Amino acid sequence: MSLIAIIIDFITLGFYFLQLKVLTHSIFIVGIIIQAVAVLFLLSLVISYKGQRKSKFWNDGYHPYTFKYGIIVVSFVLNGIMLFLYVLNLTGNDIVFSGF
């Protein structure tokens, strides 16, 4: 499952670079749809993960995530942040694509 999360990250990164090159409103709509689908799929991966979620050792009173589950969670969080930034871009705040 962590490999699937990494593949989804590379796909969304590719669409980000496509949006940097084209910079049209229609490609921004396609990008936000792809990003939303990726976030929903990653959310389903986070919820349906069957492996061990927490590591076996304690670290200052809490169990940190295992490496595989951590990759999925970090991928979900980063793609969620990018989805929020894409929504900001569509509403007029071009913080994502302003420097290019």
N, C-alpha and C positions, 0 to 999 in steps of 0.2 A: 504494500500500500504506500510505503514511503517513496518507492520508485515512481508510482503513479503521480504522487504529489509533485515530484521533481519534474516529471514530464509536463504536467499542467503548468508549472512555473515557466518552463521554456516556451511553451505555446503562448502564454500570455505575454511573455517578454517579446516574442516575435511580433505579436499584434501591436505592442507598444511602439516598437521601432517602425512598424508599418505606418502607424498614425503619425509618428514624427516626420516621416518622408512625405506623406500625402497632405495632411492638414486640411481636410474638408469636413464639413458637418456630417455628411453621410458615413464617412469612415469612423467618425467619433461615435456615431450611433451603433455601428457594427462592433466597435471596440468595447463599448459599455455592455452590449448584449453578451459578447464572449466573456468579458470579465465577470458578469453576474452569473452566467452559467458555471464558470470555473469556481466561483465562491460557493455556490450552492452544492456543487459536486464535492468540494473540499469539506464543506460542513457535513455532508453525508459520510465522508471518510472519517472525520473526527468522531462522529457519533457511533458509527458502526465498526470501529476498530476493535478487533478481537484479541489482539496481543496484549502483552503486559504494558500498562500505561505508566506506572511509577517504578522507579528503580528500587533496589533492595536496601540501599543504605539511607540513613537519615542524614540530613544536612541542615543543622541549626533548627530542628523542629519540624521540618517538612520533607516530603519525598519529592525529589525532582523527577521530571518526566524521563522516560527512557529515550534513547537516541532516535529510534525509529518513530515513536509517537511524537517526539519533539519536532522532527522534520515536518510532519503533517500539520501540527498546530502552528508552527511558525509560518508555513506556507499559507495556511488559512488566514492568519492575522495580516500578513503582508498583502495578500490579494484583497482582503477586505478594506485595507487602507487605500489601496489603489482604486478600488471601486468607488470609495468615497471621493477621492480626488477626481475621478472621471465625472462623477455627478457634479462636482463643483465646476469642472470645465464646461459641461453642458449648460450650466446655469449662468455662465458669464465670467467666472473667476478662472482664468487660464493659468493657474499656478503650475500645472503639470507640463504644459507645452509652451511656457512663456519665454524660455531662454533659447529657443531654437528657431 
